[in-house]
């Protein structure tokens, strides 16, 4: 189960994407409210739907997650973000990127975790991508060198290079914080 901060990032992402909308989107708002468990609010079924209801419900959910010691985690928040990214009519891709940029680290972590859960393998960069060992400098510490290498299956790995005749001595310590 994702941590509370991940839910906050997803809900805030829905808020900022929704704020970019260029049409009314009342049907999407009803979808968000249903997925957030707020379908019992008074104006949910009224023809003159209050456009400020969704931001209010999202803000309340974010506040509850941040302030509660045992927050209720909105498990369908990811569905809301998916629908917002897919269906909201927004002013442009650059604007969308701009508002989502602060949330990208948390969203990428969630996406990578979801990929792992579904595919049972880590996210990989395709071999034909622009990542080349020459783009990563060789690191040197004394006579030890760490050399970037592209394997035959396209994986990037870092190989230690130790001059012949030298011994490599490794020392590990456990700090009290790591225990």
HELIX and SHEET records of a PDB file:
HELIX    1   1 UNK A    4  UNK A   19  1                                  16    
HELIX    2   2 UNK A   26  UNK A   35  1                                  10    
HELIX    3   3 UNK A   52  UNK A   67  1                                  16    
HELIX    4   4 UNK A   77  UNK A   87  1                                  11    
HELIX    5   5 UNK A   93  UNK A  100  1                                   8    
HELIX    6   6 UNK A  101  UNK A  103  5                                   3    
HELIX    7   7 UNK A  104  UNK A  119  1                                  16    
HELIX    8   8 UNK A  133  UNK A  135  5                                   3    
HELIX    9   9 UNK A  176  UNK A  178  5                                   3    
SHEET    1   A 3 UNK A 139  UNK A 141  0                                        
SHEET    2   A 3 UNK A 144  UNK A 150 -1                                        
SHEET    3   A 3 UNK A 156  UNK A 162 -1                                        
END                                                                             
